[in-house]
Amino acid sequence: MSDSDWMLPNRPPPPPRQPVPGELLFEFNAGDALWRCELRCVRDIGVQAQFFCRDEFRTGRLWPFREEAIAWARRERRSIEAASAFGG
């Protein structure tokens, strides 16, 4: 397909985007759910910490430095664990 084929009405659809797994920071159980935290480098912008519960994205935050992303992820984990201890 050439660069100008994107304008054709019957062009083939692009292949589906393949997710790229992040770097696993930690996993933990909160209540009856398995949580996972991954770090992802976002080009030259910074590092994003992402939380997944039962393999579904729940929350994430972008930080300029890796150490800040890790510190936030640890605080977020404590918050999730505390909420599940109280039935939240």
C-alpha positions as CSV (number, residue, x, y, z in Angstrom):
1,M,0.0,0.0,0.0
2,S,1.4,3.4,-0.9
3,D,1.2,6.5,1.2
4,S,-1.7,7.9,-0.8
5,D,-3.8,4.7,-0.5
6,W,-5.2,5.9,2.8
7,M,-7.7,8.1,0.9
8,L,-9.2,5.1,-1.1
9,P,-12.8,4.3,0.0
10,N,-12.2,0.5,-0.1
11,R,-8.7,0.5,1.5
12,P,-8.0,-2.4,3.9
13,P,-8.2,-1.5,7.6
14,P,-4.9,-1.1,9.4
15,P,-3.9,-4.0,11.6
16,P,-5.1,-3.8,15.2
17,R,-2.8,-2.2,17.6
18,Q,-0.9,-4.7,19.7
19,P,-0.6,-3.8,23.4
20,V,3.0,-3.6,24.7
21,P,3.3,-4.8,28.2
22,G,5.0,-2.5,30.7
23,E,7.7,-3.3,33.2
24,L,6.0,-5.1,36.1
25,L,6.7,-3.2,39.3
26,F,4.6,-5.4,41.7
27,E,1.4,-7.5,42.0
28,F,-0.8,-7.7,45.1
29,N,-4.1,-9.0,46.3
30,A,-6.7,-6.5,47.7
31,G,-9.9,-8.2,48.8
32,D,-10.6,-10.9,46.2
33,A,-8.9,-9.1,43.3
34,L,-5.4,-9.4,41.9
35,W,-3.9,-6.0,41.2
36,R,-0.8,-5.3,39.0
37,C,1.3,-2.2,38.7
38,E,3.4,-1.6,35.6
39,L,5.8,1.2,34.6
40,R,5.8,2.4,31.0
41,C,8.3,4.9,29.4
42,V,6.5,7.6,27.5
43,R,9.0,8.7,24.9
44,D,10.9,11.7,26.2
45,I,8.1,12.8,28.5
46,G,8.5,10.6,31.5
47,V,7.4,7.4,33.1
48,Q,3.8,6.4,33.7
49,A,2.7,4.1,36.5
50,Q,-0.4,2.1,35.6
51,F,-2.7,0.0,37.8
52,F,-4.7,-2.9,36.5
53,C,-7.3,-4.9,38.5
54,R,-8.3,-8.2,36.9
55,D,-6.4,-7.2,33.8
56,E,-8.5,-4.0,33.3
57,F,-6.8,-0.6,33.5
58,R,-8.0,1.3,36.6
59,T,-5.7,4.3,37.1
60,G,-2.4,5.7,36.1
61,R,-0.3,8.8,36.4
62,L,2.6,10.3,34.4
63,W,5.7,11.5,36.2
64,P,8.8,13.2,34.8
65,F,11.1,10.8,36.7
66,R,11.0,7.1,37.4
67,E,11.6,7.5,41.1
68,E,8.5,9.7,41.4
69,A,6.4,7.2,39.5
70,I,7.6,4.4,41.8
71,A,6.9,6.5,45.0
72,W,3.4,7.3,43.8
73,A,2.7,3.7,42.9
74,R,3.7,2.6,46.4
75,R,1.4,5.2,48.0
76,E,-1.4,4.2,45.6
77,R,-1.0,0.5,46.6
78,R,-1.2,1.3,50.3
79,S,-4.4,3.3,49.6
80,I,-6.0,0.4,47.6
81,E,-5.0,-2.1,50.2
82,A,-6.5,0.1,53.0
83,A,-9.7,0.6,51.1
84,S,-10.1,-3.1,50.5
85,A,-9.5,-3.8,54.2
86,F,-12.6,-1.7,55.0
87,G,-14.7,-3.2,52.3
88,G,-14.2,-0.4,49.8
